[in-house]
Amino acid sequence: MQVRAGWVVLGLAAVAGLAWYAARGPADPAADRARQARADQAAAEIAADAEPVLYRWRDANGVTQITEEPPKGRKYERIPRDAAPAIEVRGDRE
């Protein structure tokens, strides 16, 4: 008898869960678009952080420095480590 009562309780819990799921309100398209926009922005930021970069900044004497670590307490600019594709120059063409 105890086993049957356990199955009844489990069945009632399953029915209650399905009833809750079915009673939820319809999805809000505007909220879904906003959530997707935030996810896309976060993915872009993560991808940008994954790219190897160098940091360009000026020291106290005004000399430009390029380092792998950002300076502390100074303004700096992030520059990509890998150069963008450039024009190919070959001397064998006429």
C-alpha contacts under 8 A as a table, 3 or more apart, distances in Angstrom:
res1	aa1	res2	aa2	distance
1	M	4	R	5.28
1	M	5	A	6.36
2	Q	5	A	5.12
2	Q	6	G	6.29
3	V	6	G	5.10
3	V	7	W	6.46
4	R	7	W	5.16
4	R	8	V	6.29
5	A	8	V	5.01
5	A	9	V	6.24
6	G	9	V	5.19
6	G	10	L	6.16
7	W	10	L	4.97
7	W	11	G	5.98
8	V	11	G	5.03
8	V	12	L	6.14
9	V	12	L	5.11
9	V	13	A	6.19
10	L	13	A	5.09
10	L	14	A	6.24
11	G	14	A	5.04
11	G	15	V	6.19
12	L	15	V	5.07
12	L	16	A	6.06
13	A	16	A	5.06
13	A	17	G	6.15
14	A	17	G	5.09
14	A	18	L	6.23
15	V	18	L	5.11
15	V	19	A	6.06
16	A	19	A	5.03
16	A	20	W	6.18
17	G	20	W	5.16
17	G	21	Y	6.22
18	L	21	Y	5.04
18	L	22	A	6.09
19	A	22	A	5.16
19	A	23	A	6.06
20	W	23	A	5.14
20	W	24	R	6.46
21	Y	24	R	5.59
27	A	32	D	7.67
28	D	31	A	5.35
28	D	32	D	6.25
29	P	32	D	4.97
29	P	33	R	6.13
30	A	33	R	5.13
30	A	34	A	6.18
31	A	34	A	5.06
31	A	35	R	6.04
32	D	35	R	5.07
32	D	36	Q	6.12
33	R	36	Q	5.05
33	R	37	A	6.09
34	A	37	A	5.03
34	A	38	R	6.25
35	R	38	R	5.20
35	R	39	A	6.23
36	Q	39	A	5.00
36	Q	40	D	6.09
37	A	40	D	5.08
37	A	41	Q	6.15
38	R	41	Q	5.11
38	R	42	A	6.14
39	A	42	A	5.12
39	A	43	A	6.13
40	D	43	A	5.08
40	D	44	A	6.18
41	Q	44	A	5.10
41	Q	45	E	6.23
42	A	45	E	5.10
42	A	46	I	6.17
43	A	46	I	5.09
43	A	47	A	6.13
44	A	47	A	5.05
44	A	48	A	6.10
45	E	48	A	5.03
45	E	49	D	6.14
46	I	49	D	5.09
46	I	50	A	6.24
47	A	50	A	5.08
47	A	51	E	6.71
48	A	51	E	5.53
49	D	52	P	7.74
51	E	80	P	7.46
52	P	80	P	6.42
52	P	81	R	5.55
52	P	82	D	7.54
53	V	68	E	7.15
53	V	78	R	6.29
53	V	79	I	5.54
53	V	80	P	4.50
53	V	81	R	4.68
53	V	82	D	7.93
54	L	66	I	6.49
54	L	67	T	5.75
54	L	68	E	4.95
54	L	69	E	7.26
54	L	78	R	5.89
54	L	79	I	5.29
54	L	80	P	6.19
54	L	81	R	5.71
55	Y	65	Q	7.94
55	Y	66	I	5.42
55	Y	67	T	5.28
55	Y	68	E	6.09
55	Y	69	E	6.60
55	Y	70	P	5.66
55	Y	71	P	7.99
55	Y	76	Y	6.20
55	Y	77	E	5.59
55	Y	78	R	4.83
55	Y	79	I	6.10
56	R	64	T	6.84
56	R	65	Q	5.65
56	R	66	I	4.50
56	R	67	T	6.70
56	R	76	Y	5.56
56	R	77	E	5.14
56	R	78	R	6.50
56	R	79	I	7.07
57	W	64	T	5.63
57	W	65	Q	5.29
57	W	66	I	6.53
57	W	71	P	7.63
57	W	74	R	7.48
57	W	75	K	6.56
57	W	76	Y	4.64
57	W	77	E	6.49
58	R	61	N	7.60
58	R	62	G	5.22
58	R	63	V	5.24
58	R	64	T	4.39
58	R	65	Q	5.69
58	R	76	Y	7.77
59	D	62	G	5.30
59	D	63	V	5.53
59	D	64	T	6.58
59	D	65	Q	6.80
60	A	63	V	7.48
67	T	70	P	6.95
70	P	76	Y	7.04
71	P	74	R	5.89
71	P	75	K	7.74
71	P	76	Y	7.21
80	P	83	A	6.77
90	R	93	R	6.40
91	G	94	E	7.93
